[in-house]
């Protein structure tokens, strides 16, 4: 399990199982560092409408294997 910091400096757990699941998607190959950067320094953050403990963190990436795209990292904060 990795513990990452989000844009507020809060600790966010990323389990090995979740990371494996993310990286199984072909468009996410070699994007582990992008997931961390998006969480740490998002360009846009949107609060989930039905659950205030959930945030959608977005960052734009150029030249990925599927072209230019927004990466969205969804985080649930407990406590």
FENLIN-V595716 format. One record per residue. N is the residue number from 1. RES is the residue in one small letter. PHI is phi in whole degrees, -180 to 180 (none if undefined). D_LAST is the distance of its C-alpha to the last C-alpha in Angstrom with 1 decimal. Layout:
# FENLIN-V595716
N&RES&PHI&D_LAST ; N&RES&PHI&D_LAST
This chain:
# FENLIN-V595716
1&x&none&19.3 ; 2&x&-104&18.9 ; 3&x&-114&16.1 ; 4&x&-109&16.6 ; 5&x&-107&15.7 ; 6&x&-93&15.1 ; 7&x&-66&16.9 ; 8&x&-98&14.6 ; 9&x&83&14.8 ; 10&x&-79&11.2 ; 11&x&-79&11.6 ; 12&x&-126&11.9 ; 13&x&-85&13.4 ; 14&x&-123&16.6 ; 15&x&-73&18.2 ; 16&x&-60&22.0 ; 17&x&-63&22.3 ; 18&x&-66&20.5 ; 19&x&-63&22.5 ; 20&x&-59&25.7 ; 21&x&-60&25.0 ; 22&x&-61&24.7 ; 23&x&-77&27.8 ; 24&x&-69&29.8 ; 25&x&-72&30.3 ; 26&x&-55&33.5 ; 27&x&-72&32.5 ; 28&x&-103&29.7 ; 29&x&-56&32.1 ; 30&x&62&31.7 ; 31&x&-112&28.7 ; 32&x&-59&26.1 ; 33&x&-66&26.4 ; 34&x&-68&26.1 ; 35&x&-61&22.8 ; 36&x&-64&21.5 ; 37&x&-66&23.4 ; 38&x&-65&22.1 ; 39&x&-68&18.5 ; 40&x&-76&19.5 ; 41&x&-138&22.1 ; 42&x&-70&21.9 ; 43&x&-85&24.8 ; 44&x&-150&23.0 ; 45&x&-129&19.4 ; 46&x&-123&19.1 ; 47&x&-76&16.2 ; 48&x&-65&16.5 ; 49&x&-65&18.4 ; 50&x&-99&17.1 ; 51&x&-150&13.3 ; 52&x&-66&11.8 ; 53&x&-85&8.9 ; 54&x&-109&11.9 ; 55&x&-123&14.2 ; 56&x&-107&17.8 ; 57&x&-104&19.1 ; 58&x&-119&22.9 ; 59&x&-149&25.6 ; 60&x&-93&29.4 ; 61&x&-125&31.4 ; 62&x&-100&35.2 ; 63&x&69&37.4 ; 64&x&-74&35.1 ; 65&x&-66&37.0 ; 66&x&-110&36.6 ; 67&x&96&37.4 ; 68&x&-73&35.4 ; 69&x&-161&32.0 ; 70&x&-85&28.6 ; 71&x&-106&25.8 ; 72&x&-114&22.6 ; 73&x&-111&19.4 ; 74&x&-98&16.7 ; 75&x&-128&13.1 ; 76&x&-113&10.0 ; 77&x&-99&6.7 ; 78&x&-101&3.8 ; 79&x&93&0.0
